[in-house]
Amino acid sequence: MAYAMLATLPPVHGLYCSMCASFFYFFLGTSRHLSLGTLAILSLLVGSCLDRNVPQSLLLPNKSVESSDGDSLSGGDADNVASRVFLASALAMIVGIMQLTMGLLRLGFLTRLLSRPMLAGFTVGSSVYVGISQLFVIFGLHLKKHTGIFNAPLNFYSICANLPNANWVTFGLSISCMAVLYIFQLFINPPLRRRVKVPVPIELLIIIVGGIISHYLQLGKMYRVRVVGTVPTGFPEPIVPRLSMAGGVIGDAFVIALIGFSLSYSLASFYAYKEGYKVDSNQELVAYGITNISSSFFTAYPVGASISRTALVATMGGKSQIVGLVASIFVLLVVLFAGPLFYHVPNCCLSAIILVALRGMVAQLQELPILWRYSIWDFASWVVTFVATVFLDVLYGLIIGVAFSALVVFVRSQFSKAFAIGRFDSTEFFKPSDVYASCAEDAKVKVIRYEGGLFYAGAELFSSSVIDATGFDPRSVAFRKKKLEFAVQEADAVLSSKAPEYDSTPFDQEDIRLSSLPLQEVQLEEEKYSSDGIGTRTGRDSRCGCSCVCGNCRHSMSRSEAMNKKQEALNQLSDLLSGVPFTHVILDCSAWTFIDIVGANTLQALIADYNEVGVEVYLASPSRAVHKSLIRSGLFDKFDHSIVYVSVYDAYASSQQQLQRS
């Protein structure tokens, strides 16, 4: 009943939710302990959705079908309540359809989109949001609530500005109820559970005692304390949800479906692990979906698993969903016969129950120091989601939280860098040498480990970090090597008295000089004398004054000059290749999570660059998925499949054998 008020619906609809959810889940659920029904966060999301889509009446949304003094609501107020009820049931239907569809499509993995820090920030932010919304009832303030962006700060300001108009009888009753609830939950029930499995049902006692006090002291009429009012008796008549009203709540429905499944399944998984059985995520989705669809015909709103009720079932020794069926029958008896007994129950008693129940949610604030010490990214995800939920709205808070978590994953992928690892004490194991002093790196065989996904966003970082980890850039050496090889071809052409085949980049003595410069200086020199912007010198060369029929400039060479230039180029080429510091690079692929086509192309280019300067590249221990991706990318059409090894040690042993033979 209290959570129904949180959803801005008459309290009786909370009973309908608990009755129908437990009954329908009994037939389809795979968890033995889960207790489905009203849930604080889902009730809050439903209430926020209804506030945005149903015009508010002048009275507080937290009301029953009758006012505090027993008089019937005006026609406009009754229409407002009816519109909320119809939209809530339509919302439950859409949520159920979405969950059922996701279950049939085997989309249970979608819950992984919600990281734990993000969910914790959203939960604490929602609890603050709930607390502010209940302060209206706690202080007995009859104010119109703000909706939309910044509604929580604006509502809190309205409460503070109108404190002189508060109903202090309502406030005193609220504080008394919260004090009793807190004392029982913190000091009485914990030691009592060591002797008896069933705790004192203090929430029920608060409602009973509050109703008795309200009845005999006439709190509703004498002190304007809002009470629950008339609770309809009898089984609710099935009504087909009006889906025509739900066109503007599709986004809310998806959020509620995802949050409801994530919270419920995580709770089911926890107790399944604790009790030694398994739950099926996709079957759970189907169960939640059909439960919401079926419950929507009885004017229920979206339901989820309650932590407190599920914990109570486990504590009392419940072993199957028979417990849920019995609970459903008990709630049915309350709906059929006990409705009039709730008439005089003050609304502030229900709000007090909600506020005390938030204690467990707010306790997640204790995770903040842990997150700060563990990961600044998780800490930022928590804070961003919390701030967005409190200051914007619960829906925007969740959307921003998911988006920021995805951004964090993307940004963190940019910090995955390759690093060298060494052999551990002549064993088969390879570990980072900066962590383990006993690990020694081989001067001729570089073993490089990269942890993360090799995909489009991090492909360039992968290539550059591998080069940095080896301490050698094969691309600059390959560039110089091609220059020197072409100089040798030119000299051979002169020596054989045949016109050489020229490409678009002619070579002369200056080219040989350029080949000994670093890559960046070579590019600057080429651009200085370029007529077309890419380093090609055509036509008349301003440095020598000669011209060529072919359009390319070069000095005429005698055979002796050609012989000298060839020998000089060969010497430089020999010195260049002998300066390569190692012979093998082994890439440890065991930590590669996945690879896409951009990553595969980058890997191909990197292997080709190292092969160009005489360095062999081996791939060690790729996962099955990564190996398949490499095959599909066409990597082994260019390189022999023998470059793949089952382990780093096998690749290392093969490289040592090659070194011994050479």
C-alpha positions in Angstrom: 0.0 0.0 0.0 2.8 2.4 0.8 4.6 1.7 -2.5 1.3 2.3 -4.4 1.3 5.8 -2.9 4.8 6.2 -4.1 3.5 5.3 -7.6 0.9 8.1 -7.1 -1.9 5.5 -7.2 -4.6 4.6 -4.6 -3.1 2.2 -1.9 -5.4 -0.7 -2.9 -3.5 -1.1 -6.2 -0.4 -2.1 -4.2 -2.4 -5.0 -2.8 -3.5 -5.9 -6.3 0.2 -6.0 -7.5 1.3 -8.2 -4.6 -1.6 -10.6 -5.0 -1.3 -11.0 -8.8 2.5 -11.0 -9.1 3.1 -13.8 -6.6 0.3 -15.9 -8.1 1.4 -15.7 -11.8 5.2 -16.0 -11.0 4.4 -19.3 -9.1 3.7 -21.0 -12.5 6.7 -19.7 -14.5 9.6 -18.6 -12.3 12.8 -20.5 -11.8 13.7 -18.9 -8.5 12.6 -20.7 -5.3 12.8 -17.7 -3.1 12.0 -14.6 -5.2 9.0 -12.6 -3.9 7.5 -10.5 -6.7 5.3 -7.5 -6.0 5.7 -3.7 -5.4 9.2 -2.4 -5.4 10.4 1.1 -4.4 12.4 2.0 -7.5 9.8 0.7 -9.9 7.1 2.5 -8.0 9.1 5.7 -8.2 9.6 5.2 -11.9 5.9 4.6 -12.5 5.0 7.6 -10.4 7.4 9.8 -12.3 6.0 8.6 -15.6 2.4 9.2 -14.4 3.3 12.7 -13.2 4.6 13.6 -16.7 1.8 12.1 -18.7 -1.3 12.7 -16.5 -2.2 16.3 -15.4 -2.0 16.6 -11.7 -5.0 17.5 -9.7 -5.0 20.2 -7.1 -4.7 17.5 -4.4 -1.7 15.5 -3.6 -1.3 12.4 -5.9 -0.8 10.3 -2.8 -4.5 9.9 -2.0 -7.2 7.4 -2.2 -10.6 7.6 -3.9 -11.9 9.6 -1.0 -10.5 12.6 0.8 -9.2 12.7 4.3 -12.5 13.6 5.9 -14.4 10.9 4.0 -16.1 13.1 1.4 -15.9 12.0 -2.1 -13.5 13.5 -4.5 -14.7 16.0 -7.1 -15.3 14.7 -10.6 -12.0 16.2 -11.8 -10.0 14.5 -9.0 -11.7 11.1 -9.6 -11.0 11.4 -13.3 -7.3 12.1 -12.5 -7.1 9.0 -10.3 -8.8 6.9 -13.0 -6.5 8.2 -15.7 -3.5 7.3 -13.6 -4.8 3.8 -12.9 -5.6 3.1 -16.6 -2.2 4.4 -17.7 -0.4 2.4 -15.0 -2.0 -0.8 -16.1 -1.2 0.0 -19.8 2.4 0.6 -18.7 2.4 -2.8 -17.0 1.2 -4.4 -20.2 3.9 -2.8 -22.3 6.6 -3.6 -19.8 5.4 -7.2 -19.8 5.4 -7.4 -23.6 8.9 -6.0 -23.7 10.2 -8.4 -21.1 8.5 -11.4 -22.8 9.9 -10.4 -26.2 13.4 -10.1 -24.7 13.0 -13.5 -23.1 11.9 -15.2 -26.3 14.8 -13.5 -28.2 17.3 -14.7 -25.6 18.3 -11.2 -24.6 18.9 -11.8 -21.0 22.5 -10.5 -21.4 21.1 -6.9 -21.7 21.2 -6.7 -17.9 25.0 -6.3 -18.3 24.4 -2.8 -19.7 23.8 -1.7 -16.1 27.1 -1.7 -14.3 27.1 -2.1 -10.5 28.5 1.4 -9.7 26.0 2.9 -12.0 23.1 1.0 -10.5 24.3 1.9 -7.0 24.4 5.6 -7.9 20.9 5.3 -9.4 19.5 3.5 -6.4 20.9 6.1 -3.9 19.7 8.9 -6.1 16.3 7.4 -6.4 16.1 7.0 -2.6 16.8 10.7 -2.2 14.1 11.4 -4.8 11.7 9.1 -3.0 12.5 10.8 0.4 11.8 14.3 -1.0 8.5 13.1 -2.5 7.4 11.6 0.9 8.3 14.8 2.8 5.0 16.3 1.5 3.1 13.6 3.4 5.4 13.6 6.4 4.8 17.4 7.0 1.2 17.2 5.9 1.7 19.8 3.2 -1.0 20.1 0.6 1.0 21.4 -2.3 1.1 20.8 -6.0 4.3 18.9 -6.9 6.7 20.0 -9.6 7.3 17.6 -12.4 10.0 17.3 -15.1 13.6 18.3 -15.0 14.9 19.6 -11.6 11.7 18.6 -9.9 13.4 17.1 -6.8 15.3 20.4 -5.9 12.2 22.5 -6.7 10.0 20.2 -4.6 12.5 20.4 -1.7 12.5 24.2 -2.0 8.7 24.2 -1.9 8.7 22.1 1.2 11.2 24.3 3.0 9.4 27.5 2.0 6.1 26.1 3.3 7.2 24.6 6.6 5.3 27.3 8.6 2.1 25.8 7.0 3.0 22.2 8.0 0.5 20.0 9.9 2.5 19.4 13.1 0.2 16.6 14.2 1.0 14.7 11.0 4.7 15.4 11.5 4.6 14.2 15.1 2.8 11.0 14.1 5.3 10.5 11.3 8.4 10.9 13.6 6.9 8.6 16.1 6.3 5.9 13.5 9.8 6.2 12.1 11.4 6.0 15.5 9.5 2.8 16.4 10.3 1.3 13.0 14.0 2.2 13.3 14.3 0.8 16.9 12.7 -2.5 16.0 14.7 -3.0 12.8 18.0 -2.0 14.4 17.8 -3.3 18.0 14.9 -5.7 18.5 14.4 -7.8 15.4 18.1 -8.8 14.8 18.6 -10.5 18.2 15.1 -11.9 18.0 15.8 -13.7 14.8 18.4 -15.8 16.6 15.6 -17.4 18.5 12.7 -17.3 16.1 12.8 -17.2 12.4 9.8 -14.9 12.0 10.6 -11.2 12.9 8.1 -9.0 14.6 5.8 -7.6 11.7 6.3 -4.1 13.0 5.1 -2.5 9.7 1.8 -4.2 10.1 1.6 -3.2 13.8 2.3 0.4 12.9 -0.6 0.4 10.4 -3.0 -1.3 12.9 -2.0 1.0 15.8 -2.0 4.1 13.6 -5.5 3.2 12.3 -6.9 2.7 15.8 -5.4 6.0 17.1 -6.7 7.9 14.0 -10.2 6.4 14.4 -10.6 7.2 18.1 -9.0 10.6 18.1 -10.7 11.6 14.8 -7.4 12.7 13.3 -8.9 13.1 9.9 -11.7 15.5 10.9 -10.2 17.2 13.9 -6.6 17.7 12.8 -6.8 17.4 9.0 -4.5 14.4 9.0 -4.8 12.6 5.6 -6.0 9.0 5.8 -6.2 6.2 3.3 -10.0 6.4 3.0 -12.2 3.9 1.4 -10.4 0.7 0.1 -12.7 -1.2 -2.3 -13.5 -4.7 -1.2 -13.9 -7.7 -3.4 -11.9 -9.2 -6.2 -11.0 -6.5 -8.9 -12.9 -6.9 -12.1 -10.6 -7.7 -15.0 -10.2 -4.8 -17.4 -8.3 -4.8 -20.7 -5.5 -2.2 -20.4 -6.0 0.9 -22.6 -2.9 0.6 -24.8 -4.1 3.7 -26.7 -3.1 5.8 -23.7 0.5 4.4 -23.7 1.9 6.0 -26.9 4.1 8.5 -24.9 5.4 6.0 -22.3 7.4 3.6 -24.5 10.7 5.0 -23.3 9.6 4.8 -19.7 8.4 1.2 -20.3 11.7 0.1 -21.7 13.6 1.6 -18.7 11.2 0.0 -16.2 11.5 -3.3 -18.0 15.3 -3.2 -18.0 15.6 -2.0 -14.4 12.9 -4.4 -13.1 14.7 -7.4 -14.8 18.1 -6.4 -13.7 17.2 -5.9 -10.0 15.0 -9.0 -9.9 17.4 -11.3 -11.7 20.4 -10.2 -9.6 18.4 -11.0 -6.4 17.3 -14.4 -7.8 20.9 -15.2 -8.8 22.2 -14.3 -5.3 19.8 -16.7 -3.5 20.2 -19.4 -6.2 24.0 -19.3 -5.6 23.6 -19.2 -1.9 21.2 -22.2 -1.9 22.9 -24.2 -4.6 20.6 -24.1 -7.6 20.5 -22.3 -10.9 18.1 -19.8 -12.5 17.7 -19.2 -16.2 17.9 -15.5 -17.1 15.8 -15.9 -20.3 13.2 -17.9 -18.5 13.1 -15.3 -15.8 12.5 -12.7 -18.4 9.6 -14.7 -19.8 8.2 -15.1 -16.2 8.4 -11.4 -15.4 6.9 -10.6 -18.8 3.9 -12.9 -18.4 3.4 -11.8 -14.8 3.3 -8.1 -15.8 1.0 -8.8 -18.7 -1.4 -10.9 -16.6 -1.4 -8.5 -13.7 -2.2 -5.5 -15.9 -5.7 -6.9 -16.4 -6.3 -6.4 -12.7 -5.2 -2.7 -12.7 -1.7 -3.5 -11.3 1.3 -1.5 -12.2 4.8 -3.0 -13.1 6.2 -5.3 -10.5 9.6 -6.5 -9.4 11.3 -8.5 -6.7 11.5 -7.1 -3.2 14.8 -7.5 -1.3 13.1 -7.5 2.1 10.3 -9.9 1.2 12.7 -12.3 -0.5 15.1 -12.2 2.4 12.2 -13.0 4.7 11.2 -16.0 2.6 14.8 -17.3 2.8 15.1 -16.6 6.5 11.9 -18.5 7.3 13.1 -21.5 5.4 11.1 -21.2 2.2 12.2 -23.8 -0.4 9.8 -23.2 -3.3 7.3 -20.8 -4.8 4.6 -22.4 -2.7 5.4 -19.6 -0.2 4.5 -17.0 -2.9 1.2 -18.8 -3.6 0.3 -18.8 0.1 1.2 -15.1 0.3 -1.0 -14.4 -2.7 -3.9 -16.1 -1.1 -3.4 -14.2 2.1 -3.4 -10.8 0.2 -6.5 -12.0 -1.6 -8.3 -12.5 1.7 -7.3 -9.0 2.8 -8.6 -7.6 -0.5 -11.9 -9.5 -0.1 -12.7 -8.8 3.5 -10.2 -6.4 5.2 -10.6 -3.3 3.1 -12.8 -1.2 5.5 -10.2 -1.7 8.3 -7.7 0.5 6.4 -10.0 3.5 6.1 -8.6 5.4 9.1 -4.9 4.5 8.5 -3.0 7.8 8.2 -1.1 8.3 5.0 1.9 9.5 7.0 2.2 6.0 8.6 2.7 4.6 5.1 5.2 7.3 4.2 7.1 6.6 7.4 7.4 2.9 6.4 8.8 4.0 3.0 11.4 6.4 4.5 12.7 3.8 7.0 12.8 1.2 4.2 15.1 3.5 2.3 17.8 3.0 5.0 19.1 0.0 3.2 19.3 1.8 -0.1 21.1 4.9 1.3 23.6 2.5 3.0 25.1 2.0 -0.4 26.8 5.4 0.2 29.4 3.4 2.1 30.7 2.0 -1.3 31.9 5.5 -2.4 35.3 5.4 -0.5 35.9 1.9 -1.8 35.2 2.9 -5.3 37.5 6.0 -4.9 40.3 3.8 -3.8 39.6 1.1 -6.4 38.8 2.9 -9.6 38.3 6.6 -10.4 36.1 5.5 -13.3 33.7 3.5 -11.2 33.6 6.4 -8.7 32.8 8.9 -11.5 30.1 6.6 -12.9 28.5 6.4 -9.4 28.6 10.2 -8.9 27.4 11.2 -12.4 24.4 8.8 -12.2 23.5 10.0 -8.7 23.7 13.7 -9.5 21.7 13.3 -12.7 19.0 11.3 -10.9 18.6 13.8 -8.1 18.9 17.0 -10.0 17.3 16.1 -13.3 14.9 13.2 -13.1 15.0 9.4 -12.5 14.5 8.6 -16.2 17.2 11.0 -17.3 19.4 9.9 -14.5 19.3 6.3 -15.7 19.8 7.3 -19.4 22.8 9.5 -18.5 24.1 6.8 -16.2 24.0 4.1 -19.0 25.5 6.5 -21.5 28.3 7.6 -19.2 29.1 3.9 -18.3 29.4 3.2 -22.0 31.6 6.2 -22.4 33.8 5.0 -19.6 34.2 1.6 -21.3 35.2 3.4 -24.5 37.7 5.8 -22.8 39.2 3.0 -20.7 39.9 1.1 -23.9 42.1 3.9 -25.0 44.4 3.3 -22.0 45.1 -0.3 -22.8 48.7 -0.4 -23.8 51.1 -3.2 -24.8 54.0 -4.0 -22.5 57.0 -6.4 -22.6 57.0 -9.6 -20.6 59.9 -11.8 -19.7 60.5 -15.5 -18.9 60.0 -16.4 -15.3 63.1 -18.2 -13.9 63.5 -20.5 -16.9 60.0 -21.8 -16.6 57.2 -21.8 -19.2 55.6 -18.7 -17.6 56.0 -15.1 -18.9 55.3 -12.2 -16.6 56.0 -8.4 -16.6 59.6 -7.8 -15.7 58.8 -4.6 -13.8 56.5 -6.6 -11.5 58.5 -9.8 -11.1 62.3 -9.3 -10.5 62.9 -12.9 -11.6 61.6 -12.3 -15.1 64.2 -11.6 -17.7 63.6 -10.3 -21.2 65.4 -11.8 -24.1 67.4 -9.3 -26.1 66.7 -11.1 -29.5 63.1 -12.2 -28.8 60.6 -9.6 -27.7 57.4 -11.0 -26.0 54.7 -8.3 -26.0 51.4 -8.6 -24.1 48.3 -6.4 -24.9 45.2 -6.6 -22.8 41.9 -5.5 -24.2 39.9 -5.6 -27.4 41.6 -4.9 -30.7 38.9 -2.9 -32.5 38.5 0.3 -34.5 38.7 2.7 -31.5 42.0 1.2 -30.1 43.7 -0.2 -33.2 46.1 2.7 -33.7 46.9 2.7 -30.0 47.6 -1.0 -30.2 50.1 -0.5 -33.1 51.9 2.4 -31.5 52.1 0.8 -28.1 53.6 -2.4 -29.5 56.2 -0.4 -31.3 56.9 1.6 -28.1 57.1 -1.7 -26.1 59.7 -3.1 -28.5 61.6 0.1 -28.6 62.0 -0.1 -32.3 60.0 1.4 -35.2 60.1 -0.9 -38.2 58.3 1.6 -40.5 61.1 4.2 -40.5 63.7 1.4 -41.2 61.5 0.0 -44.0 61.3 3.4 -45.6 65.0 3.8 -45.6 65.5 0.3 -46.8 63.3 0.9 -49.9 65.2 4.1 -50.7 68.6 2.2 -50.6 67.3 -0.7 -52.6 66.1 1.6 -55.3 69.5 3.3 -55.4 71.1 -0.1 -55.9 68.7 -0.8 -58.8 69.7 2.6 -60.4 73.3 1.7 -60.2 72.7 -1.7 -61.6 70.9 -0.2 -64.5 73.8 2.1 -65.3 76.3 -0.8 -65.0 74.2 -2.9 -67.4 73.8 0.0 -69.8 70.0 -0.4 -69.6 67.5 2.4 -68.8 66.1 1.7 -65.4 62.5 1.5 -64.7 61.7 4.6 -62.7 58.8 5.1 -60.4 57.3 8.4 -59.4 60.1 9.0 -56.8 63.6 9.2 -58.5 66.8 8.6 -56.5 70.2 10.2 -56.8 73.0 10.9 -54.4 70.7 13.2 -52.4 68.3 10.2 -52.0 71.1 8.2 -50.5 71.8 11.0 -48.1 68.1 11.2 -47.2 68.0 7.5 -46.5 70.2 7.9 -43.5 68.0 10.6 -42.0 65.2 10.0 -39.5 61.7 9.5 -41.1 60.4 12.9 -40.1 63.4 14.8 -41.5 63.2 12.8 -44.8 59.6 13.8 -45.2 60.5 17.5 -44.6 63.3 17.3 -47.2 61.0 15.7 -49.7 58.3 18.4 -49.2 60.9 21.2 -49.5 61.6 20.2 -53.1 58.2 18.9 -54.0 56.2 20.4 -56.9 53.1 18.3 -56.4 52.9 18.1 -52.5 53.9 14.5 -52.2 57.7 14.7 -52.5 58.1 14.0 -56.3 60.7 16.0 -58.1 59.9 16.2 -61.8 61.1 18.3 -64.7 64.1 20.6 -64.2 65.9 20.3 -60.8 66.8 23.7 -59.5 69.7 22.3 -57.5 71.7 20.9 -60.4 70.4 22.7 -63.5 70.2 19.7 -65.7 67.1 18.4 -67.5 65.9 15.0 -68.5 63.9 13.8 -71.5 62.0 11.5 -69.3 61.0 14.4 -67.0 63.0 13.0 -64.0 66.1 14.7 -62.8 69.4 12.8 -62.1 73.1 13.3 -62.5 74.7 11.4 -65.4 76.9 8.7 -63.9 79.9 6.9 -65.2 80.3 3.2 -64.5 82.8 3.9 -61.8 80.5 6.4 -60.2 77.6 3.9 -60.4 79.8 1.2 -58.9 80.8 3.5 -56.0 77.2 4.5 -55.4 76.0 0.9 -55.4 78.6 -0.1 -52.9 77.8 2.9 -50.7 74.1 2.0 -50.8 74.8 -1.7 -50.1 77.0 -0.7 -47.1 74.3 1.6 -45.7 71.7 -1.1 -46.3 73.8 -3.7 -44.5 74.4 -1.3 -41.6 70.7 -0.5 -41.5 69.5 -4.1 -41.3 72.2 -5.1 -38.9 71.0 -2.3 -36.6 67.7 -4.1 -36.0 68.0 -5.0 -32.3 66.0 -8.2 -32.3 64.9 -11.0 -34.6 61.4 -12.1 -33.3 58.3 -10.4 -31.8 55.9 -12.7 -30.0 52.4 -11.2 -29.4 50.7 -12.7 -26.5 47.0 -12.8 -27.7 45.6 -14.5 -24.6 44.2 -11.3 -23.2 42.6 -10.1 -26.5 38.9 -10.0 -25.8 37.9 -9.6 -29.4 39.1 -8.2 -32.8 37.2 -6.5 -35.6 38.1 -5.9 -39.2 39.9 -2.6 -38.5 42.0 -4.3 -35.7 42.7 -7.2 -38.1 43.9 -4.9 -40.8 46.1 -3.0 -38.3 47.6 -6.3 -37.1 48.3 -7.3 -40.8 50.1 -4.0 -41.4 52.2 -4.3 -38.2 53.3 -7.9 -39.1 54.2 -6.8 -42.6 56.2 -3.8 -41.3 58.3 -6.1 -39.0 58.7 -8.7 -41.7 60.0 -6.0 -44.1 63.0 -5.5 -41.9 63.6 -9.2 -41.2 61.8 -9.6 -37.9 59.5 -12.6 -37.5 56.1 -12.0 -35.8 54.4 -14.9 -33.9 50.8 -14.9 -32.5 50.6 -16.9 -29.2 47.6 -18.3 -27.5 44.7 -16.5 -29.2 41.2 -17.4 -28.0 38.9 -19.4 -30.2 36.8 -16.3 -31.1 39.9 -14.2 -31.9 41.4 -17.1 -34.0 38.2 -17.4 -36.0 38.1 -13.6 -36.6 41.7 -13.7 -37.8 40.8 -16.5 -40.3 37.8 -14.6 -41.6 39.8 -11.4 -41.9 42.1 -13.0 -44.5 45.2 -12.7 -42.3 46.4 -16.2 -43.3 46.0 -15.5 -47.0 49.0 -13.1 -46.6 50.9 -14.9 -43.8 51.5 -18.6 -43.1 49.3 -20.2 -40.5 52.4 -21.4 -38.8 52.9 -18.0 -37.1 50.2 -19.0 -34.6 51.2 -21.0 -31.5 49.1 -22.5 -28.7 51.2 -20.8 -26.0 53.8 -18.1 -25.5 56.4 -20.7 -24.5 55.9 -22.7 -27.7 56.4 -19.6 -29.8 59.5 -18.7 -27.7 61.0 -22.2 -28.1 60.5 -22.0 -31.8 62.2 -18.7 -32.0 65.2 -20.1 -30.0 65.5 -23.0 -32.4 65.6 -20.6 -35.4 68.3 -18.5 -33.7 70.4 -21.6 -33.0 70.2 -22.8 -36.7 71.2 -19.3 -37.9 
